[in-house]
């Protein structure tokens, strides 16, 4: 295993530590095996292109999503986008700046970028 430990697969925090044969995340308490972390690192290139919402659903272009957190909008006119706002026809942008990996047209705000961690795919 390398000198640096992988981030937690549950919460993505970088503070994992070794406890015997397991890796442990002090932030969420998740435990996983070091072997699983090494095999996951080998598959990381394929997984890096997959964008998931807040609850783990895979997102794709054209999906409809609902905000699960209130988002403060900076610049322009400012304001907040409330929980439950439905956004249709999203476009994914895997290389988005600052973790903003969704391009969307938000009703009442216009075109903007959102983080996948604040949305949930609508059924």
PyMOL commands that place a pseudoatom at each C-alpha (Angstrom):
pseudoatom trace, name=CA, resn=UNK, resi=1, chain=A, elem=C, hetatm=0, pos=[0.000, 0.000, 0.000]
pseudoatom trace, name=CA, resn=UNK, resi=2, chain=A, elem=C, hetatm=0, pos=[1.238, 3.546, -0.679]
pseudoatom trace, name=CA, resn=UNK, resi=3, chain=A, elem=C, hetatm=0, pos=[2.276, 6.048, 1.990]
pseudoatom trace, name=CA, resn=UNK, resi=4, chain=A, elem=C, hetatm=0, pos=[-0.909, 8.078, 1.581]
pseudoatom trace, name=CA, resn=UNK, resi=5, chain=A, elem=C, hetatm=0, pos=[-4.226, 6.585, 2.585]
pseudoatom trace, name=CA, resn=UNK, resi=6, chain=A, elem=C, hetatm=0, pos=[-7.248, 6.845, 0.284]
pseudoatom trace, name=CA, resn=UNK, resi=7, chain=A, elem=C, hetatm=0, pos=[-10.200, 9.057, 1.220]
pseudoatom trace, name=CA, resn=UNK, resi=8, chain=A, elem=C, hetatm=0, pos=[-13.244, 7.544, 2.877]
pseudoatom trace, name=CA, resn=UNK, resi=9, chain=A, elem=C, hetatm=0, pos=[-15.539, 5.924, 0.269]
pseudoatom trace, name=CA, resn=UNK, resi=10, chain=A, elem=C, hetatm=0, pos=[-18.618, 7.022, 2.249]
pseudoatom trace, name=CA, resn=UNK, resi=11, chain=A, elem=C, hetatm=0, pos=[-17.967, 10.712, 2.992]
pseudoatom trace, name=CA, resn=UNK, resi=12, chain=A, elem=C, hetatm=0, pos=[-14.788, 11.411, 0.918]
pseudoatom trace, name=CA, resn=UNK, resi=13, chain=A, elem=C, hetatm=0, pos=[-12.908, 12.891, 3.891]
pseudoatom trace, name=CA, resn=UNK, resi=14, chain=A, elem=C, hetatm=0, pos=[-9.100, 12.644, 3.770]
pseudoatom trace, name=CA, resn=UNK, resi=15, chain=A, elem=C, hetatm=0, pos=[-8.617, 11.808, 7.475]
pseudoatom trace, name=CA, resn=UNK, resi=16, chain=A, elem=C, hetatm=0, pos=[-8.645, 7.994, 7.254]
pseudoatom trace, name=CA, resn=UNK, resi=17, chain=A, elem=C, hetatm=0, pos=[-6.310, 6.019, 9.494]
pseudoatom trace, name=CA, resn=UNK, resi=18, chain=A, elem=C, hetatm=0, pos=[-5.242, 2.390, 9.768]
pseudoatom trace, name=CA, resn=UNK, resi=19, chain=A, elem=C, hetatm=0, pos=[-6.547, 0.192, 12.558]
pseudoatom trace, name=CA, resn=UNK, resi=20, chain=A, elem=C, hetatm=0, pos=[-5.176, -3.296, 12.139]
pseudoatom trace, name=CA, resn=UNK, resi=21, chain=A, elem=C, hetatm=0, pos=[-6.216, -4.605, 8.718]
pseudoatom trace, name=CA, resn=UNK, resi=22, chain=A, elem=C, hetatm=0, pos=[-8.930, -1.974, 8.309]
pseudoatom trace, name=CA, resn=UNK, resi=23, chain=A, elem=C, hetatm=0, pos=[-9.003, 1.680, 7.331]
pseudoatom trace, name=CA, resn=UNK, resi=24, chain=A, elem=C, hetatm=0, pos=[-11.256, 3.857, 9.497]
pseudoatom trace, name=CA, resn=UNK, resi=25, chain=A, elem=C, hetatm=0, pos=[-12.795, 7.284, 8.883]
pseudoatom trace, name=CA, resn=UNK, resi=26, chain=A, elem=C, hetatm=0, pos=[-13.009, 9.329, 12.092]
pseudoatom trace, name=CA, resn=UNK, resi=27, chain=A, elem=C, hetatm=0, pos=[-15.557, 11.697, 10.512]
pseudoatom trace, name=CA, resn=UNK, resi=28, chain=A, elem=C, hetatm=0, pos=[-18.330, 9.189, 9.713]
pseudoatom trace, name=CA, resn=UNK, resi=29, chain=A, elem=C, hetatm=0, pos=[-17.081, 5.995, 11.404]
pseudoatom trace, name=CA, resn=UNK, resi=30, chain=A, elem=C, hetatm=0, pos=[-17.002, 3.961, 8.178]
pseudoatom trace, name=CA, resn=UNK, resi=31, chain=A, elem=C, hetatm=0, pos=[-14.565, 1.019, 8.139]
pseudoatom trace, name=CA, resn=UNK, resi=32, chain=A, elem=C, hetatm=0, pos=[-13.249, -0.722, 5.020]
pseudoatom trace, name=CA, resn=UNK, resi=33, chain=A, elem=C, hetatm=0, pos=[-10.457, -3.111, 4.111]
pseudoatom trace, name=CA, resn=UNK, resi=34, chain=A, elem=C, hetatm=0, pos=[-7.142, -1.906, 2.719]
pseudoatom trace, name=CA, resn=UNK, resi=35, chain=A, elem=C, hetatm=0, pos=[-7.415, -4.469, -0.111]
pseudoatom trace, name=CA, resn=UNK, resi=36, chain=A, elem=C, hetatm=0, pos=[-10.748, -2.976, -1.195]
pseudoatom trace, name=CA, resn=UNK, resi=37, chain=A, elem=C, hetatm=0, pos=[-9.155, 0.472, -1.222]
pseudoatom trace, name=CA, resn=UNK, resi=38, chain=A, elem=C, hetatm=0, pos=[-6.306, -0.714, -3.444]
pseudoatom trace, name=CA, resn=UNK, resi=39, chain=A, elem=C, hetatm=0, pos=[-8.654, -2.408, -5.926]
pseudoatom trace, name=CA, resn=UNK, resi=40, chain=A, elem=C, hetatm=0, pos=[-10.874, 0.682, -5.937]
pseudoatom trace, name=CA, resn=UNK, resi=41, chain=A, elem=C, hetatm=0, pos=[-7.845, 2.830, -6.746]
pseudoatom trace, name=CA, resn=UNK, resi=42, chain=A, elem=C, hetatm=0, pos=[-7.284, 0.679, -9.830]
pseudoatom trace, name=CA, resn=UNK, resi=43, chain=A, elem=C, hetatm=0, pos=[-10.866, 1.321, -10.975]
pseudoatom trace, name=CA, resn=UNK, resi=44, chain=A, elem=C, hetatm=0, pos=[-10.749, 5.030, -10.085]
pseudoatom trace, name=CA, resn=UNK, resi=45, chain=A, elem=C, hetatm=0, pos=[-10.346, 6.183, -13.699]
pseudoatom trace, name=CA, resn=UNK, resi=46, chain=A, elem=C, hetatm=0, pos=[-13.642, 4.570, -14.701]
pseudoatom trace, name=CA, resn=UNK, resi=47, chain=A, elem=C, hetatm=0, pos=[-15.434, 5.853, -11.585]
pseudoatom trace, name=CA, resn=UNK, resi=48, chain=A, elem=C, hetatm=0, pos=[-14.113, 9.404, -11.909]
pseudoatom trace, name=CA, resn=UNK, resi=49, chain=A, elem=C, hetatm=0, pos=[-16.395, 10.018, -14.899]
pseudoatom trace, name=CA, resn=UNK, resi=50, chain=A, elem=C, hetatm=0, pos=[-19.534, 8.942, -13.002]
pseudoatom trace, name=CA, resn=UNK, resi=51, chain=A, elem=C, hetatm=0, pos=[-21.325, 11.811, -11.274]
pseudoatom trace, name=CA, resn=UNK, resi=52, chain=A, elem=C, hetatm=0, pos=[-23.649, 10.889, -8.409]
pseudoatom trace, name=CA, resn=UNK, resi=53, chain=A, elem=C, hetatm=0, pos=[-26.252, 12.938, -6.553]
pseudoatom trace, name=CA, resn=UNK, resi=54, chain=A, elem=C, hetatm=0, pos=[-26.446, 13.443, -2.788]
pseudoatom trace, name=CA, resn=UNK, resi=55, chain=A, elem=C, hetatm=0, pos=[-27.948, 9.995, -2.157]
pseudoatom trace, name=CA, resn=UNK, resi=56, chain=A, elem=C, hetatm=0, pos=[-25.717, 8.080, -4.608]
pseudoatom trace, name=CA, resn=UNK, resi=57, chain=A, elem=C, hetatm=0, pos=[-27.905, 7.907, -7.726]
pseudoatom trace, name=CA, resn=UNK, resi=58, chain=A, elem=C, hetatm=0, pos=[-25.974, 8.121, -10.994]
pseudoatom trace, name=CA, resn=UNK, resi=59, chain=A, elem=C, hetatm=0, pos=[-26.797, 11.318, -12.881]
pseudoatom trace, name=CA, resn=UNK, resi=60, chain=A, elem=C, hetatm=0, pos=[-26.842, 11.730, -16.656]
pseudoatom trace, name=CA, resn=UNK, resi=61, chain=A, elem=C, hetatm=0, pos=[-27.400, 14.564, -19.124]
pseudoatom trace, name=CA, resn=UNK, resi=62, chain=A, elem=C, hetatm=0, pos=[-31.036, 15.629, -19.372]
pseudoatom trace, name=CA, resn=UNK, resi=63, chain=A, elem=C, hetatm=0, pos=[-32.057, 14.391, -15.902]
pseudoatom trace, name=CA, resn=UNK, resi=64, chain=A, elem=C, hetatm=0, pos=[-34.432, 16.310, -13.685]
pseudoatom trace, name=CA, resn=UNK, resi=65, chain=A, elem=C, hetatm=0, pos=[-33.104, 16.996, -10.183]
pseudoatom trace, name=CA, resn=UNK, resi=66, chain=A, elem=C, hetatm=0, pos=[-34.449, 18.515, -6.971]
pseudoatom trace, name=CA, resn=UNK, resi=67, chain=A, elem=C, hetatm=0, pos=[-32.353, 20.563, -4.551]
pseudoatom trace, name=CA, resn=UNK, resi=68, chain=A, elem=C, hetatm=0, pos=[-31.922, 18.894, -1.153]
pseudoatom trace, name=CA, resn=UNK, resi=69, chain=A, elem=C, hetatm=0, pos=[-30.212, 21.894, 0.471]
pseudoatom trace, name=CA, resn=UNK, resi=70, chain=A, elem=C, hetatm=0, pos=[-30.819, 25.631, 0.359]
pseudoatom trace, name=CA, resn=UNK, resi=71, chain=A, elem=C, hetatm=0, pos=[-28.162, 27.231, -1.861]
pseudoatom trace, name=CA, resn=UNK, resi=72, chain=A, elem=C, hetatm=0, pos=[-27.001, 30.829, -1.467]
pseudoatom trace, name=CA, resn=UNK, resi=73, chain=A, elem=C, hetatm=0, pos=[-26.332, 32.512, -4.814]
pseudoatom trace, name=CA, resn=UNK, resi=74, chain=A, elem=C, hetatm=0, pos=[-23.418, 34.933, -4.954]
pseudoatom trace, name=CA, resn=UNK, resi=75, chain=A, elem=C, hetatm=0, pos=[-22.873, 37.585, -7.586]
pseudoatom trace, name=CA, resn=UNK, resi=76, chain=A, elem=C, hetatm=0, pos=[-25.551, 38.875, -9.943]
pseudoatom trace, name=CA, resn=UNK, resi=77, chain=A, elem=C, hetatm=0, pos=[-28.626, 39.571, -7.848]
pseudoatom trace, name=CA, resn=UNK, resi=78, chain=A, elem=C, hetatm=0, pos=[-27.744, 37.160, -5.063]
pseudoatom trace, name=CA, resn=UNK, resi=79, chain=A, elem=C, hetatm=0, pos=[-30.559, 35.425, -3.209]
pseudoatom trace, name=CA, resn=UNK, resi=80, chain=A, elem=C, hetatm=0, pos=[-31.169, 31.801, -2.280]
pseudoatom trace, name=CA, resn=UNK, resi=81, chain=A, elem=C, hetatm=0, pos=[-32.496, 28.783, -4.096]
pseudoatom trace, name=CA, resn=UNK, resi=82, chain=A, elem=C, hetatm=0, pos=[-34.805, 26.915, -1.722]
pseudoatom trace, name=CA, resn=UNK, resi=83, chain=A, elem=C, hetatm=0, pos=[-34.921, 23.222, -0.911]
pseudoatom trace, name=CA, resn=UNK, resi=84, chain=A, elem=C, hetatm=0, pos=[-37.263, 21.360, -3.238]
pseudoatom trace, name=CA, resn=UNK, resi=85, chain=A, elem=C, hetatm=0, pos=[-36.636, 23.535, -6.301]
pseudoatom trace, name=CA, resn=UNK, resi=86, chain=A, elem=C, hetatm=0, pos=[-36.934, 21.329, -9.388]
pseudoatom trace, name=CA, resn=UNK, resi=87, chain=A, elem=C, hetatm=0, pos=[-34.354, 21.771, -12.161]
pseudoatom trace, name=CA, resn=UNK, resi=88, chain=A, elem=C, hetatm=0, pos=[-34.941, 20.072, -15.521]
pseudoatom trace, name=CA, resn=UNK, resi=89, chain=A, elem=C, hetatm=0, pos=[-32.577, 19.208, -18.359]
pseudoatom trace, name=CA, resn=UNK, resi=90, chain=A, elem=C, hetatm=0, pos=[-29.244, 19.293, -16.530]
pseudoatom trace, name=CA, resn=UNK, resi=91, chain=A, elem=C, hetatm=0, pos=[-25.890, 18.936, -18.303]
pseudoatom trace, name=CA, resn=UNK, resi=92, chain=A, elem=C, hetatm=0, pos=[-22.986, 17.211, -16.552]
pseudoatom trace, name=CA, resn=UNK, resi=93, chain=A, elem=C, hetatm=0, pos=[-19.578, 18.851, -16.452]
pseudoatom trace, name=CA, resn=UNK, resi=94, chain=A, elem=C, hetatm=0, pos=[-17.115, 16.399, -14.839]
pseudoatom trace, name=CA, resn=UNK, resi=95, chain=A, elem=C, hetatm=0, pos=[-14.264, 18.932, -14.831]
pseudoatom trace, name=CA, resn=UNK, resi=96, chain=A, elem=C, hetatm=0, pos=[-16.277, 21.721, -13.250]
pseudoatom trace, name=CA, resn=UNK, resi=97, chain=A, elem=C, hetatm=0, pos=[-14.446, 24.363, -11.232]
pseudoatom trace, name=CA, resn=UNK, resi=98, chain=A, elem=C, hetatm=0, pos=[-14.733, 24.123, -7.468]
pseudoatom trace, name=CA, resn=UNK, resi=99, chain=A, elem=C, hetatm=0, pos=[-16.759, 20.901, -7.555]
pseudoatom trace, name=CA, resn=UNK, resi=100, chain=A, elem=C, hetatm=0, pos=[-19.583, 22.464, -9.579]
pseudoatom trace, name=CA, resn=UNK, resi=101, chain=A, elem=C, hetatm=0, pos=[-20.229, 19.536, -11.894]
pseudoatom trace, name=CA, resn=UNK, resi=102, chain=A, elem=C, hetatm=0, pos=[-23.750, 20.347, -13.134]
pseudoatom trace, name=CA, resn=UNK, resi=103, chain=A, elem=C, hetatm=0, pos=[-24.710, 23.071, -15.618]
pseudoatom trace, name=CA, resn=UNK, resi=104, chain=A, elem=C, hetatm=0, pos=[-28.392, 23.931, -15.243]
pseudoatom trace, name=CA, resn=UNK, resi=105, chain=A, elem=C, hetatm=0, pos=[-31.073, 26.536, -15.826]
pseudoatom trace, name=CA, resn=UNK, resi=106, chain=A, elem=C, hetatm=0, pos=[-32.615, 27.225, -12.428]
pseudoatom trace, name=CA, resn=UNK, resi=107, chain=A, elem=C, hetatm=0, pos=[-36.124, 28.749, -12.507]
pseudoatom trace, name=CA, resn=UNK, resi=108, chain=A, elem=C, hetatm=0, pos=[-35.971, 32.375, -11.384]
pseudoatom trace, name=CA, resn=UNK, resi=109, chain=A, elem=C, hetatm=0, pos=[-32.152, 32.488, -11.500]
pseudoatom trace, name=CA, resn=UNK, resi=110, chain=A, elem=C, hetatm=0, pos=[-31.134, 31.499, -15.037]
pseudoatom trace, name=CA, resn=UNK, resi=111, chain=A, elem=C, hetatm=0, pos=[-28.072, 29.503, -16.066]
pseudoatom trace, name=CA, resn=UNK, resi=112, chain=A, elem=C, hetatm=0, pos=[-25.739, 28.478, -13.276]
pseudoatom trace, name=CA, resn=UNK, resi=113, chain=A, elem=C, hetatm=0, pos=[-23.505, 25.686, -12.043]
pseudoatom trace, name=CA, resn=UNK, resi=114, chain=A, elem=C, hetatm=0, pos=[-24.505, 23.421, -9.164]
pseudoatom trace, name=CA, resn=UNK, resi=115, chain=A, elem=C, hetatm=0, pos=[-22.705, 20.806, -7.111]
pseudoatom trace, name=CA, resn=UNK, resi=116, chain=A, elem=C, hetatm=0, pos=[-24.016, 17.265, -7.345]
pseudoatom trace, name=CA, resn=UNK, resi=117, chain=A, elem=C, hetatm=0, pos=[-23.879, 17.089, -3.541]
pseudoatom trace, name=CA, resn=UNK, resi=118, chain=A, elem=C, hetatm=0, pos=[-26.864, 19.471, -3.252]
pseudoatom trace, name=CA, resn=UNK, resi=119, chain=A, elem=C, hetatm=0, pos=[-29.237, 17.708, -5.657]
pseudoatom trace, name=CA, resn=UNK, resi=120, chain=A, elem=C, hetatm=0, pos=[-31.224, 14.473, -5.809]
pseudoatom trace, name=CA, resn=UNK, resi=121, chain=A, elem=C, hetatm=0, pos=[-32.400, 12.888, -9.048]
pseudoatom trace, name=CA, resn=UNK, resi=122, chain=A, elem=C, hetatm=0, pos=[-36.170, 13.221, -9.399]
pseudoatom trace, name=CA, resn=UNK, resi=123, chain=A, elem=C, hetatm=0, pos=[-38.108, 10.067, -10.247]
for i in range(1, 123): cmd.bond("trace and resi %d" % i, "trace and resi %d" % (i + 1))
show_as sticks, trace
zoom trace
